[in-house]
Amino acid sequence: MTGLARDGGTPVRSTPLPTVMDSTGRRFGDEEVKAAERVLRSGMLSATWGTEVPALEQEFADVLGAGHAVACSSGTAALHLAVAAVDPAPGDEIITTPISDMGTVFPILMQNAVPVFADVDPVTGNLDPAAVAAAVTPRTRAVMAVHLFGKPAPIVELRELCDQHGLVLVEDCAQAYLAPAGDTLAGRIGHIGCFSLQQTKHISAGDGGLVVTDDAALARRMRLFADKGWPRATNERDYLFLALNYRMTELAGAVTRAQLTRLAGVVADRRTAAARATAGIAELAGVTAPPDSGDHVYWQYPLILDPAVACDLREWAAALTAEGIPANGGYLTSPLYGAPALRDRVTYGHSHFPLQDVEYPVGLCPTAEDLIDHRLLVLPWNENYTTEDVDDIVTAIRKVHSVLSKEAG
Ligand SMILES: *Cc1c(COP(=O)(O)O)cnc(C)c1O
């Protein structure tokens, strides 16, 4: 084997891996083309009078085994629908995780509630139920759990905790379609499950979102919130409460219906590729593969590196990327509470509202900070990876490990 590519050696791979950024790593076929054409030729692109989005809502509810599904314009919108259904008073608190997309957190602030961050598990990066329990106060209204990278959070325990305290449990399933959880699927143990159809998720319409719930009142409130509080079903020209327009279009709805038929295959193929990778790195010292009890759906493939092996996580990621295997050290720049919007409380004018009495200091969630700064190495994952692709990924990890862990020792 030659030296590391970053030092002038031959890269493990010179052709790009399949990627969600183009057709190599997306399954858009004739059905999606027909769906888009069907909508365009119909002349009706709005779901207010169309048929595709209502059909999608029924089909998605059926896939999840849920009583109700409501479509909307993004995963962030889906989470905003959920927070709006919780209906916090200004200053009420919602407990969530510091490791996620900001789409989990900003909807809390948009409803004038305060995000409270609980620390995470050191291997999965998912919320630690003990930390959530310690964060509950008389002002807590809900918990928003994220199934990070496709590995279900301890959602059964979180539901028990929420039931004890009378809290709403929202599941952010943007990265976890069809992930087994408890005796059902992620999204079905909490009161509300939220999904994203953004470009990089398991299935996509470019942008889009879906929520599921069994609760008819929550479903009605979310449907109204996505449509300016306007109860069209009863034909009243009225606006019942403060709300926005988060409607999905018929184009997105029709494409998503076609994507939905591919979802199980996407998950199965991502799992097959991941199992091969995990077997290939099983005995590497200081490298922990994602724990999988048949429940990981691999939105991405997260490794935990012992700092003794990766003295510099970002250097490791750069070395892998130079080998032709894109890798992301840390996933985020900082925990979400370290982003300027939260750290400096840049909200409404100069008010800092509703965070005027809140601070998010460094050290708030030490395990999350340690993961992001030192341990969490994330590889993009894809349903179209071949066995050769996965073998290249394994070869590159082993190569970087052999050089950089020696340097560390
Ligand atoms: C992608 C994502 C979101 C936001 O979804 P958008 O459709 O991009 O708004 C929220 N939470 C998580 C965990 C995500 O991965």
Ligand as a Chemical Component Dictionary entry (heavy atoms), coordinates in Angstrom:
data_LIG
# 
_chem_comp.id                   LIG 
_chem_comp.type                 NON-POLYMER 
_chem_comp.pdbx_formal_charge   0 
_chem_comp.three_letter_code    LIG 
# 
loop_
_chem_comp_atom.comp_id 
_chem_comp_atom.atom_id 
_chem_comp_atom.alt_atom_id 
_chem_comp_atom.type_symbol 
_chem_comp_atom.charge 
_chem_comp_atom.model_Cartn_x 
_chem_comp_atom.model_Cartn_y 
_chem_comp_atom.model_Cartn_z 
_chem_comp_atom.pdbx_ordinal 
LIG C1 C1 C 0 -33.043 17.350 7.470  1  
LIG C2 C2 C 0 -33.407 17.433 8.903  2  
LIG C3 C3 C 0 -34.309 18.389 9.378  3  
LIG C4 C4 C 0 -34.862 19.496 8.528  4  
LIG O1 O1 O 0 -35.513 19.051 7.401  5  
LIG P1 P1 P 0 -35.679 20.077 6.151  6  
LIG O2 O2 O 0 -36.572 19.327 5.238  7  
LIG O3 O3 O 0 -34.310 20.288 5.595  8  
LIG O4 O4 O 0 -36.282 21.317 6.665  9  
LIG C5 C5 C 0 -34.668 18.354 10.712 10 
LIG N1 N1 N 0 -34.157 17.436 11.548 11 
LIG C6 C6 C 0 -33.272 16.516 11.133 12 
LIG C7 C7 C 0 -32.773 15.516 12.110 13 
LIG C8 C8 C 0 -32.848 16.490 9.803  14 
LIG O5 O5 O 0 -31.960 15.575 9.407  15 
# 
loop_
_chem_comp_bond.comp_id 
_chem_comp_bond.atom_id_1 
_chem_comp_bond.atom_id_2 
_chem_comp_bond.value_order 
_chem_comp_bond.pdbx_ordinal 
LIG C1 C2 SING 1  
LIG C2 C3 SING 2  
LIG C2 C8 DOUB 3  
LIG C3 C4 SING 4  
LIG C3 C5 DOUB 5  
LIG C4 O1 SING 6  
LIG O1 P1 SING 7  
LIG P1 O2 DOUB 8  
LIG P1 O3 SING 9  
LIG P1 O4 SING 10 
LIG C5 N1 SING 11 
LIG N1 C6 DOUB 12 
LIG C6 C7 SING 13 
LIG C6 C8 SING 14 
LIG C8 O5 SING 15 
# 
